[in-house]
Amino acid sequence: MTYLDSAAQFYRDVAITPEVGLCCVQSTPLRLPGLTIPAVMQEMNYGCGTTVHPAELGKDPTVLYVGVGGGLEALQFAYFCRRPGAVIAVDPVAAMREAAARNLAIAAQENPWFDPGFVTLLTGDAFNLPVPDASIDVVAQNCLFNIFEPEDLTRALQEVYRVLKPGGRLIMSDPIARRPIPEHLRQDDRLRAMCLSGALTYDQYTQRIIRAGFGQIEVRTKRPYRLLDRHTYGLEENLLLESLDTVSFKVAIPADGACIFTGKTAIYMGTENSFDDRGGHILAQGVPLAVCDKTAAKLAREYPEQIMVTEATWHYDGGGCC
Ligand SMILES: C[S@@+](CC[C@H](N)C(=O)[O-])C[C@H]1O[C@@H](n2cnc3c(N)ncnc32)[C@H](O)[C@@H]1O
Protein backbone atom coordinates (compact mmCIF):
# COMPACT_ATOMS: atom_id res chain seq x y z
CA MET A 1 0.00 0.00 0.00
CA THR A 2 1.53 3.34 -1.05
CA TYR A 3 1.23 6.57 0.91
CA LEU A 4 -1.33 7.73 -1.69
CA ASP A 5 -3.42 4.60 -0.98
CA SER A 6 -3.18 5.37 2.77
CA ALA A 7 -4.36 8.92 2.10
CA ALA A 8 -7.29 7.67 0.02
CA GLN A 9 -8.22 5.25 2.82
CA PHE A 10 -7.97 8.03 5.39
CA TYR A 11 -10.27 10.31 3.35
CA ARG A 12 -12.72 7.47 2.76
CA ASP A 13 -13.04 7.18 6.55
CA VAL A 14 -13.50 10.91 7.18
CA ALA A 15 -16.02 11.09 4.33
CA ILE A 16 -18.13 8.48 6.11
CA THR A 17 -17.56 9.85 9.63
CA PRO A 18 -16.73 13.58 9.51
CA GLU A 19 -13.83 14.65 11.70
CA VAL A 20 -14.48 18.21 12.85
CA GLY A 21 -11.39 20.47 12.87
CA LEU A 22 -9.21 17.98 10.98
CA CYS A 23 -7.27 20.62 9.06
CA CYS A 24 -8.96 23.96 9.53
CA VAL A 25 -7.34 27.02 11.09
CA GLN A 26 -8.96 29.63 13.26
CA SER A 27 -10.09 32.26 10.81
CA THR A 28 -13.22 34.16 9.95
CA PRO A 29 -15.23 31.99 7.59
CA LEU A 30 -15.85 33.57 4.20
CA ARG A 31 -19.29 35.08 4.71
CA LEU A 32 -21.11 35.94 1.52
CA PRO A 33 -24.53 37.56 1.29
CA GLY A 34 -27.24 35.01 0.50
CA LEU A 35 -24.94 32.00 1.00
CA THR A 36 -25.92 29.43 3.62
CA ILE A 37 -23.35 26.72 4.20
CA PRO A 38 -24.96 23.47 5.42
CA ALA A 39 -23.77 22.36 8.86
CA VAL A 40 -22.42 19.07 7.52
CA MET A 41 -20.26 20.94 5.00
CA GLN A 42 -18.79 23.01 7.80
CA GLU A 43 -18.04 19.83 9.75
CA MET A 44 -16.24 18.51 6.66
CA ASN A 45 -14.16 21.64 6.17
CA TYR A 46 -10.85 19.88 5.64
CA GLY A 47 -9.06 22.93 4.23
CA CYS A 48 -6.29 24.90 5.93
CA GLY A 49 -7.12 28.34 4.51
CA THR A 50 -9.24 29.57 1.65
CA THR A 51 -8.91 29.38 -2.11
CA VAL A 52 -12.01 31.45 -2.84
CA HIS A 53 -10.79 34.97 -3.62
CA PRO A 54 -13.64 37.01 -5.12
CA ALA A 55 -11.27 39.26 -7.08
CA GLU A 56 -10.13 36.23 -9.13
CA LEU A 57 -13.68 35.30 -10.07
CA GLY A 58 -15.12 38.38 -11.74
CA LYS A 59 -14.95 37.07 -15.32
CA ASP A 60 -17.23 34.06 -14.87
CA PRO A 61 -14.36 31.56 -14.97
CA THR A 62 -14.53 27.81 -15.36
CA VAL A 63 -13.11 26.43 -12.10
CA LEU A 64 -11.50 23.04 -11.63
CA TYR A 65 -11.42 22.08 -7.95
CA VAL A 66 -9.04 19.24 -7.06
CA GLY A 67 -9.89 17.17 -3.96
CA VAL A 68 -13.52 18.12 -3.34
CA GLY A 69 -13.80 17.14 0.33
CA GLY A 70 -17.30 17.90 1.62
CA GLY A 71 -17.92 20.39 -1.19
CA LEU A 72 -17.71 23.62 0.83
CA GLU A 73 -15.39 25.49 -1.52
CA ALA A 74 -17.06 24.03 -4.63
CA LEU A 75 -20.26 25.65 -3.32
CA GLN A 76 -18.45 28.93 -2.64
CA PHE A 77 -16.99 28.96 -6.15
CA ALA A 78 -20.44 28.21 -7.59
CA TYR A 79 -21.70 31.29 -5.74
CA PHE A 80 -19.61 33.36 -8.16
CA CYS A 81 -20.00 31.17 -11.26
CA ARG A 82 -23.72 30.43 -11.47
CA ARG A 83 -24.08 28.31 -14.58
CA PRO A 84 -24.22 24.60 -15.30
CA GLY A 85 -20.79 22.98 -15.24
CA ALA A 86 -19.00 26.15 -14.11
CA VAL A 87 -17.26 24.24 -11.32
CA ILE A 88 -15.71 20.85 -12.04
CA ALA A 89 -14.74 19.05 -8.83
CA VAL A 90 -12.46 16.03 -8.91
CA ASP A 91 -11.76 13.42 -6.25
CA PRO A 92 -10.44 9.84 -6.47
CA VAL A 93 -12.29 8.75 -3.31
CA ALA A 94 -15.80 7.50 -4.12
CA ALA A 95 -17.08 8.03 -0.56
CA MET A 96 -15.88 11.65 -0.69
CA ARG A 97 -17.60 12.33 -4.02
CA GLU A 98 -20.78 10.76 -2.63
CA ALA A 99 -20.59 12.90 0.53
CA ALA A 100 -20.00 16.04 -1.55
CA ALA A 101 -22.99 15.19 -3.78
CA ARG A 102 -25.22 14.74 -0.71
CA ASN A 103 -23.96 17.96 0.84
CA LEU A 104 -24.48 19.93 -2.38
CA ALA A 105 -28.06 18.60 -2.56
CA ILE A 106 -28.63 19.94 0.98
CA ALA A 107 -27.05 23.24 -0.08
CA ALA A 108 -29.58 23.47 -2.92
CA GLN A 109 -32.41 23.21 -0.38
CA GLU A 110 -30.87 25.96 1.76
CA ASN A 111 -29.82 28.32 -1.05
CA PRO A 112 -32.51 29.29 -3.60
CA TRP A 113 -29.86 30.55 -6.06
CA PHE A 114 -27.91 27.26 -6.09
CA ASP A 115 -28.50 24.47 -8.59
CA PRO A 116 -26.38 21.32 -7.99
CA GLY A 117 -25.84 21.29 -11.78
CA PHE A 118 -23.45 24.21 -11.28
CA VAL A 119 -20.96 21.66 -9.88
CA THR A 120 -19.88 18.62 -11.92
CA LEU A 121 -18.35 15.90 -9.73
CA LEU A 122 -15.85 13.70 -11.54
CA THR A 123 -13.66 10.75 -10.69
CA GLY A 124 -10.02 11.66 -11.13
CA ASP A 125 -6.91 12.55 -9.28
CA ALA A 126 -4.40 15.35 -9.18
CA PHE A 127 -2.02 13.49 -11.49
CA ASN A 128 -4.62 12.80 -14.18
CA LEU A 129 -7.12 15.61 -14.35
CA PRO A 130 -10.04 14.59 -16.55
CA VAL A 131 -10.11 17.75 -18.68
CA PRO A 132 -8.37 18.78 -21.93
CA ASP A 133 -5.22 20.88 -22.22
CA ALA A 134 -5.61 24.66 -21.76
CA SER A 135 -9.34 24.44 -20.98
CA ILE A 136 -9.59 25.87 -17.43
CA ASP A 137 -9.42 29.44 -16.09
CA VAL A 138 -8.93 28.67 -12.40
CA VAL A 139 -7.64 25.51 -10.72
CA ALA A 140 -8.00 25.37 -6.93
CA GLN A 141 -6.83 22.94 -4.28
CA ASN A 142 -6.98 23.30 -0.53
CA CYS A 143 -4.77 21.28 1.82
CA LEU A 144 -4.17 18.47 -0.67
CA PHE A 145 -0.86 19.07 -2.47
CA ASN A 146 1.06 19.20 0.85
CA ILE A 147 0.23 15.52 1.23
CA PHE A 148 2.28 14.66 -1.86
CA GLU A 149 5.92 13.68 -1.75
CA PRO A 150 8.06 16.31 -3.54
CA GLU A 151 8.30 14.57 -6.93
CA ASP A 152 4.55 13.88 -6.87
CA LEU A 153 3.95 17.52 -5.99
CA THR A 154 5.88 18.46 -9.13
CA ARG A 155 3.78 16.01 -11.19
CA ALA A 156 0.57 17.52 -9.78
CA LEU A 157 1.74 21.08 -10.49
CA GLN A 158 2.71 20.13 -14.04
CA GLU A 159 -0.72 18.56 -14.55
CA VAL A 160 -2.38 21.78 -13.36
CA TYR A 161 -0.17 23.74 -15.74
CA ARG A 162 -1.31 21.51 -18.60
CA VAL A 163 -5.03 22.12 -18.05
CA LEU A 164 -4.84 25.88 -17.37
CA LYS A 165 -5.43 28.35 -20.16
CA PRO A 166 -2.55 30.79 -20.79
CA GLY A 167 -2.83 33.43 -18.06
CA GLY A 168 -4.90 31.02 -15.92
CA ARG A 169 -4.58 30.85 -12.15
CA LEU A 170 -3.72 28.13 -9.68
CA ILE A 171 -5.16 29.00 -6.27
CA MET A 172 -3.82 26.95 -3.38
CA SER A 173 -3.85 26.73 0.37
CA ASP A 174 -1.29 24.42 1.99
CA PRO A 175 0.72 24.09 5.19
CA ILE A 176 4.39 25.01 4.98
CA ALA A 177 7.04 24.30 7.60
CA ARG A 178 9.39 26.80 9.28
CA ARG A 179 12.23 24.32 8.77
CA PRO A 180 12.46 20.91 7.04
CA ILE A 181 10.30 18.26 8.67
CA PRO A 182 12.50 15.34 9.85
CA GLU A 183 12.40 12.11 7.91
CA HIS A 184 10.81 10.02 10.70
CA LEU A 185 7.70 12.25 10.45
CA ARG A 186 7.77 12.52 6.64
CA GLN A 187 7.67 8.71 6.45
CA ASP A 188 4.54 8.55 8.63
CA ASP A 189 1.73 8.01 6.10
CA ARG A 190 -1.06 8.79 8.53
CA LEU A 191 0.46 12.11 9.66
CA ARG A 192 1.08 12.94 6.01
CA ALA A 193 -2.57 12.20 5.13
CA MET A 194 -3.60 14.42 8.05
CA CYS A 195 -1.62 17.33 6.50
CA LEU A 196 0.86 17.28 9.38
CA SER A 197 4.10 15.91 8.00
CA GLY A 198 4.34 16.41 4.23
CA ALA A 199 4.77 20.19 4.30
CA LEU A 200 7.79 21.73 2.57
CA THR A 201 9.49 24.94 3.61
CA TYR A 202 8.31 28.18 1.96
CA ASP A 203 11.32 28.24 -0.39
CA GLN A 204 10.97 24.60 -1.39
CA TYR A 205 7.25 25.03 -2.01
CA THR A 206 7.48 28.20 -4.10
CA GLN A 207 10.45 26.83 -6.08
CA ARG A 208 8.40 23.75 -7.02
CA ILE A 209 5.62 26.02 -8.32
CA ILE A 210 8.09 28.01 -10.40
CA ARG A 211 9.81 24.89 -11.72
CA ALA A 212 6.43 23.70 -13.02
CA GLY A 213 6.40 26.84 -15.19
CA PHE A 214 4.43 29.46 -13.24
CA GLY A 215 5.94 32.93 -13.78
CA GLN A 216 4.19 34.80 -10.97
CA ILE A 217 3.11 33.87 -7.46
CA GLU A 218 1.09 36.10 -5.15
CA VAL A 219 0.87 35.35 -1.44
CA ARG A 220 -2.62 36.11 -0.17
CA THR A 221 -1.98 35.19 3.45
CA LYS A 222 0.26 33.22 5.80
CA ARG A 223 -0.79 32.31 9.30
CA PRO A 224 -0.05 29.75 12.03
CA TYR A 225 -1.55 26.32 11.28
CA ARG A 226 -0.25 23.74 13.76
CA LEU A 227 2.60 23.29 16.21
CA LEU A 228 4.52 20.02 16.05
CA ASP A 229 5.67 20.00 19.65
CA ARG A 230 8.93 18.34 20.49
CA HIS A 231 7.45 15.93 23.07
CA THR A 232 4.68 14.47 20.91
CA TYR A 233 6.61 14.39 17.65
CA GLY A 234 10.07 13.38 18.86
CA LEU A 235 11.75 16.64 17.80
CA GLU A 236 14.74 18.50 19.19
CA GLU A 237 12.75 21.75 19.01
CA ASN A 238 9.13 22.66 18.46
CA LEU A 239 8.27 23.15 14.79
CA LEU A 240 5.63 25.59 13.60
CA LEU A 241 3.57 24.84 10.51
CA GLU A 242 1.94 27.77 8.76
CA SER A 243 -0.86 27.82 6.28
CA LEU A 244 0.01 29.63 3.04
CA ASP A 245 -2.64 30.88 0.60
CA THR A 246 -1.27 31.66 -2.87
CA VAL A 247 -2.36 32.47 -6.41
CA SER A 248 0.08 31.37 -9.14
CA PHE A 249 -0.22 32.55 -12.73
CA LYS A 250 0.45 30.61 -15.90
CA VAL A 251 2.52 33.38 -17.45
CA ALA A 252 6.04 33.23 -18.86
CA ILE A 253 8.85 33.27 -16.33
CA PRO A 254 10.79 36.53 -16.85
CA ALA A 255 14.43 36.19 -17.93
CA ASP A 256 15.62 37.32 -14.50
CA GLY A 257 13.37 34.90 -12.63
CA ALA A 258 9.77 34.51 -11.47
CA CYS A 259 7.99 37.27 -9.56
CA ILE A 260 6.79 36.47 -6.05
CA PHE A 261 4.68 39.09 -4.33
CA THR A 262 4.60 38.95 -0.54
CA GLY A 263 3.35 42.47 0.18
CA LYS A 264 6.67 44.32 0.05
CA THR A 265 6.67 47.93 -1.10
CA ALA A 266 9.35 50.36 -2.28
CA ILE A 267 9.21 54.02 -1.17
CA TYR A 268 11.27 56.82 -2.65
CA MET A 269 12.79 58.86 0.21
CA GLY A 270 14.55 61.57 -1.85
CA THR A 271 13.72 65.20 -2.53
CA GLU A 272 12.52 64.96 -6.17
CA ASN A 273 8.87 64.43 -7.04
CA SER A 274 9.56 60.94 -8.30
CA PHE A 275 12.26 58.38 -8.93
CA ASP A 276 12.69 56.33 -12.10
CA ASP A 277 14.86 53.22 -11.77
CA ARG A 278 14.95 52.83 -15.61
CA GLY A 279 13.75 49.31 -15.04
CA GLY A 280 10.03 49.99 -15.30
CA HIS A 281 9.43 51.41 -11.83
CA ILE A 282 8.49 55.02 -11.26
CA LEU A 283 8.12 55.81 -7.56
CA ALA A 284 6.25 58.94 -6.47
CA GLN A 285 8.02 60.58 -3.54
CA GLY A 286 6.83 59.09 -0.23
CA VAL A 287 4.22 56.81 -1.84
CA PRO A 288 4.63 53.03 -1.41
CA LEU A 289 4.70 51.02 -4.62
CA ALA A 290 3.98 47.28 -4.37
CA VAL A 291 6.90 45.32 -5.79
CA CYS A 292 7.80 41.68 -6.09
CA ASP A 293 10.52 40.28 -3.84
CA LYS A 294 13.04 40.18 -6.68
CA THR A 295 12.52 43.88 -7.45
CA ALA A 296 12.48 44.73 -3.74
CA ALA A 297 15.90 43.12 -3.29
CA LYS A 298 17.30 44.85 -6.39
CA LEU A 299 16.07 48.32 -5.37
CA ALA A 300 17.33 47.89 -1.79
CA ARG A 301 20.72 46.77 -3.08
CA GLU A 302 21.15 49.46 -5.74
CA TYR A 303 19.56 52.50 -4.06
CA PRO A 304 19.96 52.14 -0.29
CA GLU A 305 20.05 55.92 0.22
CA GLN A 306 17.04 56.72 -1.95
CA ILE A 307 14.65 53.82 -1.53
CA MET A 308 13.16 52.23 1.56
CA VAL A 309 11.88 48.68 1.12
CA THR A 310 9.21 47.58 3.58
CA GLU A 311 8.90 44.10 5.07
CA ALA A 312 6.68 41.38 3.62
CA THR A 313 3.16 41.68 5.00
CA TRP A 314 2.35 38.22 3.58
CA HIS A 315 -0.69 39.76 2.02
CA TYR A 316 -0.84 40.89 -1.59
CA ASP A 317 -3.85 40.92 -3.87
CA GLY A 318 -2.82 42.59 -7.08
CA GLY A 319 -1.76 45.96 -8.29
CA GLY A 320 2.02 45.56 -8.23
CA CYS A 321 4.34 45.87 -11.16
CA CYS A 322 7.82 44.64 -11.79
C1 LIG B 1 -7.46 17.59 3.14
S1 LIG B 1 -8.82 17.15 2.18
C2 LIG B 1 -9.30 18.73 1.56
C3 LIG B 1 -10.72 18.76 1.10
C4 LIG B 1 -11.21 20.12 0.61
N1 LIG B 1 -10.28 20.69 -0.32
C5 LIG B 1 -11.47 21.07 1.75
O1 LIG B 1 -10.87 22.17 1.76
O2 LIG B 1 -12.27 20.76 2.64
C6 LIG B 1 -8.08 16.36 0.76
C7 LIG B 1 -9.06 15.93 -0.33
O3 LIG B 1 -8.33 15.44 -1.46
C8 LIG B 1 -8.81 14.17 -1.85
N2 LIG B 1 -7.68 13.42 -2.40
C9 LIG B 1 -6.88 12.51 -1.82
N3 LIG B 1 -5.95 12.08 -2.68
C10 LIG B 1 -6.14 12.76 -3.84
C11 LIG B 1 -5.50 12.78 -5.11
N4 LIG B 1 -4.45 11.99 -5.36
N5 LIG B 1 -5.98 13.58 -6.07
C12 LIG B 1 -7.05 14.38 -5.84
N6 LIG B 1 -7.70 14.41 -4.66
C13 LIG B 1 -7.25 13.62 -3.67
C14 LIG B 1 -9.40 13.59 -0.58
O4 LIG B 1 -10.35 12.58 -0.86
C15 LIG B 1 -10.01 14.82 0.05
O5 LIG B 1 -11.28 15.07 -0.49
The ligand as an SDF file (V2000), in Angstrom:
LIG
                    3D

 27 29  0  0  0  0  0  0  0  0999 V2000
   -7.4560   17.5940    3.1410 C   0  0  0  0  0  0  0  0  0  0  0  0
   -8.8180   17.1450    2.1810 S   0  0  0  0  0  0  0  0  0  0  0  0
   -9.3040   18.7290    1.5630 C   0  0  0  0  0  0  0  0  0  0  0  0
  -10.7250   18.7600    1.1020 C   0  0  0  0  0  0  0  0  0  0  0  0
  -11.2150   20.1160    0.6110 C   0  0  0  0  0  0  0  0  0  0  0  0
  -10.2800   20.6900   -0.3190 N   0  0  0  0  0  0  0  0  0  0  0  0
  -11.4660   21.0720    1.7540 C   0  0  0  0  0  0  0  0  0  0  0  0
  -10.8700   22.1690    1.7590 O   0  0  0  0  0  0  0  0  0  0  0  0
  -12.2660   20.7630    2.6410 O   0  0  0  0  0  0  0  0  0  0  0  0
   -8.0830   16.3610    0.7630 C   0  0  0  0  0  0  0  0  0  0  0  0
   -9.0650   15.9340   -0.3320 C   0  0  0  0  0  0  0  0  0  0  0  0
   -8.3250   15.4390   -1.4620 O   0  0  0  0  0  0  0  0  0  0  0  0
   -8.8090   14.1700   -1.8530 C   0  0  0  0  0  0  0  0  0  0  0  0
   -7.6760   13.4190   -2.4010 N   0  0  0  0  0  0  0  0  0  0  0  0
   -6.8750   12.5140   -1.8160 C   0  0  0  0  0  0  0  0  0  0  0  0
   -5.9470   12.0760   -2.6800 N   0  0  0  0  0  0  0  0  0  0  0  0
   -6.1390   12.7580   -3.8400 C   0  0  0  0  0  0  0  0  0  0  0  0
   -5.4990   12.7770   -5.1070 C   0  0  0  0  0  0  0  0  0  0  0  0
   -4.4490   11.9920   -5.3610 N   0  0  0  0  0  0  0  0  0  0  0  0
   -5.9770   13.5830   -6.0690 N   0  0  0  0  0  0  0  0  0  0  0  0
   -7.0510   14.3830   -5.8370 C   0  0  0  0  0  0  0  0  0  0  0  0
   -7.7010   14.4140   -4.6650 N   0  0  0  0  0  0  0  0  0  0  0  0
   -7.2490   13.6180   -3.6700 C   0  0  0  0  0  0  0  0  0  0  0  0
   -9.3960   13.5930   -0.5840 C   0  0  0  0  0  0  0  0  0  0  0  0
  -10.3480   12.5750   -0.8610 O   0  0  0  0  0  0  0  0  0  0  0  0
  -10.0110   14.8180    0.0500 C   0  0  0  0  0  0  0  0  0  0  0  0
  -11.2820   15.0740   -0.4890 O   0  0  0  0  0  0  0  0  0  0  0  0
  1  2  1  0
  2  3  1  0
  2 10  1  0
  3  4  1  0
  4  5  1  0
  5  6  1  0
  5  7  1  0
  7  8  2  0
  7  9  1  0
 10 11  1  0
 11 12  1  0
 11 26  1  0
 12 13  1  0
 13 14  1  0
 13 24  1  0
 14 15  1  0
 14 23  1  0
 15 16  2  0
 16 17  1  0
 17 18  1  0
 17 23  2  0
 18 19  1  0
 18 20  2  0
 20 21  1  0
 21 22  2  0
 22 23  1  0
 24 25  1  0
 24 26  1  0
 26 27  1  0
M  CHG  2   2   1   9  -1
M  END
$$$$
